[in-house]
């Protein structure tokens, strides 16, 4: 199990933070079962176990550490046999609207597996697990199990349970439920043999503790990336046409004018970004002056990059084939010489990238789900 492979200090720190947060449950309710907000559980996991937090990245993992991708869940234990949400498909509604139960099941499984595969390729992981914190009266328990692709060969629709609201199905690994109204996929978890179990003492007066000096050692002094660093979304398609253009962006390798490497691409930067977020990139939109920067990929690899094209309408790596190989061949798995289309982005559930600015010359890139740039543009573009 992943948790057992962490250092004793990390394990103890993780448990202690969960106990402290659980002890404050009377801030929210008077239930004997300690409360644990899922965002708090994600932050505690990453802080205590030194994992990378992906919870807001709209990918199939909530965190990763080394070669392990991790889905994080917390829920009331109950009978230990719980269906819990593992994926949403609201942005893919048109792909299964009007399909019957069998066809919908097949489409959801296809989409789920494609998303997992793309997330694995992006982060360089080859192991996947679910890490669960379940809540009982006066205690928390930790469970872990392997995260699987849904097995196509053993996939079977449960016709007896399936209704016009829920589609039930299973494979050799697990039982699943697709809630049609919310376009949400659930997996059934069986929590029987915990990797850790510990008591949580709920404080009668949590306010008194929060105001004490003792509480200060447990404050989450670090900010999440979206709070600590400036971030923007960029489209992997043309924001004007809504398509991947044939001779620019991800198809820059197909442009004329000179000989180009088969992996040459650039990520488009709509002009309003440079105006609304002036100074975000090391680029002066008035003079055209620019400076190189470091681009950190999701798996931690660093490549050189710079603003390119007239008016700074994109950025590319140096050499320009590095970023292209990662996007085209590793993530999208496009054959050499084949034009990229929006359908290729749609297939893996992404059409944007999230750029995080660490400092003036160091940025991180990660993929974002379909519609992320559109939502960002709608919120920030004047």
C-alpha positions in Angstrom: 0.0 0.0 0.0 1.1 3.6 -0.7 0.6 4.8 2.9 2.8 2.0 4.3 5.7 3.1 2.0 5.7 6.6 3.5 8.1 7.5 6.3 7.0 7.0 9.8 7.3 10.7 10.4 5.0 11.5 7.4 2.5 8.9 8.5 2.3 10.3 12.0 2.1 13.9 10.8 -0.7 12.9 8.4 -2.7 11.2 11.2 -2.1 14.0 13.6 -3.4 16.6 11.2 -6.5 14.6 10.4 -7.1 14.2 14.2 -6.8 18.0 14.7 -9.1 18.9 11.9 -11.6 16.2 12.9 -11.6 17.5 16.5 -13.1 20.8 15.2 -16.2 19.0 14.0 -18.5 21.0 16.4 -17.8 24.0 14.2 -20.1 22.4 11.6 -22.4 20.0 13.4 -23.1 18.1 16.7 -22.8 14.7 15.1 -20.7 12.1 16.9 -19.1 11.3 13.6 -16.2 13.6 13.0 -16.5 15.9 10.0 -13.8 16.2 7.3 -14.3 18.5 4.3 -12.9 16.9 1.2 -10.7 19.9 0.3 -9.2 19.8 3.7 -8.5 16.1 3.3 -6.7 16.7 0.0 -4.6 19.5 1.4 -3.7 17.5 4.5 -2.7 14.5 2.4 -0.4 16.6 0.1 1.1 18.6 2.9 1.9 15.7 5.3 2.9 13.1 2.7 4.8 15.6 0.4 2.6 14.8 -2.6 1.7 17.0 -5.5 -1.8 18.5 -5.3 -3.8 18.0 -8.5 -7.3 18.3 -6.9 -8.2 21.5 -8.9 -6.7 20.4 -12.1 -9.7 18.6 -13.6 -7.7 15.4 -14.1 -8.2 11.8 -13.1 -5.9 12.0 -10.1 -6.2 14.3 -7.0 -2.5 14.0 -6.2 0.6 12.2 -7.3 3.9 11.3 -5.7 6.7 9.7 -7.7 5.2 7.2 -10.1 1.9 6.9 -8.2 -1.3 8.7 -9.2 -3.8 9.0 -6.3 -7.5 9.4 -6.1 -8.5 10.9 -2.7 -11.9 10.3 -1.1 -13.5 10.9 2.3 -17.0 9.7 3.3 -19.0 8.4 6.2 -18.2 4.7 6.6 -21.7 3.4 7.1 -21.7 -0.3 6.2 -18.4 0.0 4.4 -20.0 -0.6 1.0 -20.4 2.9 -0.5 -20.9 4.2 -4.0 -18.7 7.4 -4.3 -18.3 9.8 -7.2 -15.1 9.3 -9.3 -15.8 11.3 -12.4 -18.2 13.9 -14.0 -19.1 14.1 -17.7 -21.2 17.2 -17.9 -19.1 18.6 -20.7 -19.5 15.4 -22.7 -23.3 15.2 -22.5 -23.8 15.4 -26.2 -21.7 12.2 -26.7 -24.2 10.0 -24.9 -27.5 12.0 -25.2 -30.1 9.8 -26.7 -28.2 6.6 -26.3 -29.7 3.5 -24.6 -28.3 2.1 -21.4 -25.9 -0.3 -23.0 -24.5 2.4 -25.4 -24.2 5.0 -22.6 -22.3 2.5 -20.5 -19.9 1.9 -23.3 -19.3 5.6 -24.0 -18.8 6.5 -20.4 -16.3 3.7 -20.0 -14.4 4.8 -23.1 -14.3 8.4 -21.8 -13.2 7.4 -18.3 -10.4 5.2 -19.6 -9.2 7.9 -22.1 -9.0 10.4 -19.3 -7.0 8.1 -17.0 -4.6 7.3 -19.8 -4.0 10.9 -20.6 -3.4 11.8 -17.0 -0.9 9.0 -16.6 1.0 10.0 -19.7 1.1 13.7 -18.5 2.4 12.9 -15.1 4.6 9.9 -15.9 2.9 7.6 -13.5 2.6 3.8 -13.8 0.8 3.0 -10.6 -2.7 4.2 -9.5 -4.5 3.9 -6.2 -7.5 5.2 -4.3 -6.7 6.6 -0.8 -9.8 6.7 1.4 -10.5 8.3 4.7 -13.8 7.0 6.2 -15.5 8.5 9.2 -17.1 6.6 12.0 -18.3 7.7 15.5 -15.2 9.0 17.2 -12.7 7.8 14.7 -11.2 7.9 11.2 -10.0 4.9 9.2 -7.7 4.8 6.2 -8.2 2.4 3.3 -6.3 2.0 0.1 -7.0 0.0 -3.1 -5.7 -0.1 -6.6 -7.3 2.2 -9.2 -8.1 0.3 -12.4 -9.0 1.1 -15.9 -12.6 -0.2 -16.5 -12.1 -3.6 -18.2 -13.9 -3.7 -21.5 -13.7 -7.4 -21.9 -15.6 -8.2 -18.7 -17.9 -5.2 -18.8 -21.6 -6.1 -18.1 -24.7 -4.0 -17.7 -26.9 -4.8 -14.7 -30.3 -4.7 -16.3 -32.2 -5.6 -13.1 -30.8 -2.5 -11.2 -30.7 -0.1 -14.1 -33.5 2.5 -14.3 -34.2 5.6 -16.2 -32.2 7.5 -13.6 -29.2 5.2 -12.9 -27.2 2.8 -15.1 -25.6 0.1 -13.1 -22.7 -2.0 -14.5 -19.6 -3.9 -13.4 -16.3 -5.4 -14.6 -13.9 -7.8 -13.0 -12.6 -5.1 -10.7 -15.6 -3.2 -9.4 -19.2 -2.2 -9.4 -20.2 1.2 -11.0 -23.2 3.4 -11.2 -23.8 6.2 -13.7 -26.3 8.9 -12.5 -27.8 10.2 -15.7 -29.2 13.5 -14.5 -25.9 14.7 -13.2 -23.7 12.9 -15.7 -21.7 11.5 -12.8 -19.9 8.1 -12.5 -19.8 6.4 -9.1 -17.7 3.4 -8.0 -18.5 1.1 -5.1 -15.8 0.9 -2.5 -15.6 -2.0 0.0 -13.9 -0.8 3.2 -13.0 -3.9 5.3 -9.4 -3.9 6.2 -8.0 -0.5 7.2 -4.3 0.3 6.8 -4.8 2.6 9.8 -7.5 3.4 12.3 -7.3 6.1 15.0 -9.6 7.9 17.4 -10.7 11.5 16.9 -11.7 13.5 20.0 -14.3 16.1 19.1 -13.7 19.2 21.1 -16.7 20.6 23.0 -15.5 24.2 22.4 -13.4 24.3 19.1 -13.4 28.1 19.2 -11.3 28.0 22.4 -8.8 25.8 20.8 -8.6 27.9 17.6 -7.8 31.0 19.7 -5.1 29.3 21.7 -1.4 29.2 20.9 -1.5 25.4 20.7 -3.5 25.6 17.5 -0.9 27.7 15.7 1.4 24.7 15.0 -1.3 23.1 12.9 -2.1 26.1 10.7 -1.9 25.4 7.0 0.7 28.1 6.5 1.3 27.2 2.9 -1.1 28.5 0.3 -2.4 26.4 -2.6 -0.9 27.1 -6.0 -3.9 29.0 -7.1 -3.7 31.3 -4.1 0.0 31.7 -3.9 0.8 32.1 -7.6 -0.8 33.9 -10.5 -2.5 31.6 -13.0 -4.1 31.8 -16.4 -5.7 29.4 -18.9 -4.7 29.2 -22.5 -6.6 27.4 -25.3 -5.0 24.5 -27.3 -7.1 25.6 -30.2 -7.8 28.9 -31.9 -10.0 31.0 -29.7 -11.4 32.8 -32.7 -12.5 29.7 -34.7 -12.9 27.2 -32.0 -10.8 24.8 -34.0 -7.2 23.7 -34.2 -5.9 25.6 -37.2 -4.2 23.6 -39.9 -1.0 25.7 -40.1 -0.6 27.2 -36.6 -0.8 26.3 -32.9 -0.6 22.5 -32.5 -0.2 22.2 -36.3 2.6 24.8 -36.6 4.7 21.9 -38.0 2.4 22.0 -41.1 3.0 25.8 -41.8 4.9 26.8 -44.9 7.7 29.3 -45.3 10.6 27.1 -44.2 11.5 23.6 -43.3 9.9 22.6 -40.0 10.4 19.7 -37.5 7.4 17.3 -37.4 7.0 18.2 -33.6 7.1 21.9 -33.9 4.1 23.5 -32.1 3.2 26.5 -30.1 0.6 27.1 -27.5 -1.7 30.0 -28.6 -1.9 33.2 -26.4 -4.9 35.3 -27.3 -4.0 39.0 -27.5 -6.3 40.0 -24.6 -4.2 37.9 -22.2 -1.2 40.2 -22.8 -3.4 43.3 -22.1 -5.4 42.0 -19.2 -2.5 40.2 -17.6 0.3 42.5 -18.7 3.6 41.3 -17.3 2.5 37.7 -16.7 4.9 36.4 -19.3 8.4 37.9 -19.8 7.2 39.8 -22.9 6.6 43.5 -23.6 3.6 43.9 -25.9 4.6 47.5 -26.7 8.2 46.9 -27.8 8.1 43.1 -28.5 11.0 42.5 -26.1 11.0 39.0 -24.6 13.1 36.8 -22.4 13.4 33.0 -22.2 11.8 31.1 -19.4 11.7 27.7 -17.8 8.6 25.6 -18.4 7.9 22.8 -15.8 5.9 19.9 -17.1 3.5 18.0 -14.8 6.0 15.2 -14.2 8.6 17.8 -13.1 10.7 17.8 -16.2 12.0 21.3 -17.2 12.3 22.6 -20.7 13.4 26.0 -22.1 10.7 28.1 -23.7 10.0 31.6 -24.9 7.2 33.8 -26.4 7.0 33.5 -30.2 5.0 34.8 -33.2 4.2 38.4 -34.0 2.5 40.2 -31.1 3.5 37.3 -28.8 0.6 35.2 -29.9 2.1 32.0 -28.5 4.9 30.3 -26.7 7.1 27.4 -27.8 9.9 25.4 -26.4 13.6 25.6 -27.3 14.3 23.4 -29.2 10.7 23.8 -30.5 10.3 20.0 -30.9 10.4 19.3 -27.2 7.0 20.8 -26.3 5.5 19.4 -29.5 6.7 15.8 -28.8 5.2 15.9 -25.3 1.8 17.2 -26.5 1.4 15.5 -29.8 3.1 12.1 -29.3 3.0 11.6 -25.5 -0.4 13.1 -24.5 -2.5 13.1 -27.6 -0.7 10.2 -29.3 -1.1 11.7 -32.8 0.8 9.9 -35.5 3.6 11.8 -37.2 2.2 13.8 -40.2 -1.4 13.7 -39.1 -3.1 17.1 -38.4 -4.4 17.7 -34.9 -8.2 18.5 -34.7 -10.4 19.6 -31.9 -11.8 16.0 -31.9 -8.3 14.8 -30.8 -8.5 17.1 -27.8 -12.1 16.2 -27.1 -11.1 12.5 -27.1 -9.0 12.9 -24.0 -11.2 15.5 -22.3 -8.8 18.5 -22.5 -8.8 21.6 -24.7 -6.8 24.0 -22.5 -3.7 24.3 -20.4 -3.3 26.0 -17.0 -0.1 28.1 -16.7 1.1 28.8 -13.2 3.7 31.6 -12.8 6.3 30.7 -10.1 8.4 33.7 -10.8 9.4 36.0 -13.7 11.3 33.2 -15.5 9.7 30.0 -14.3 6.3 28.6 -15.2 4.4 25.4 -14.8 2.1 23.9 -17.4 -0.7 21.4 -16.8 -3.7 20.3 -18.9 -7.2 21.5 -18.1 -10.6 20.0 -19.0 -12.8 21.0 -21.8 -14.2 24.5 -21.5 -11.6 25.7 -19.0 -10.3 28.5 -21.2 -13.9 29.5 -22.3 -14.9 29.9 -18.6 -11.7 31.8 -17.9 -12.2 34.1 -20.9 -15.8 34.7 -19.8 -14.7 35.8 -16.4 -11.7 37.9 -17.1 -11.9 39.3 -20.7 -13.1 42.9 -20.8 
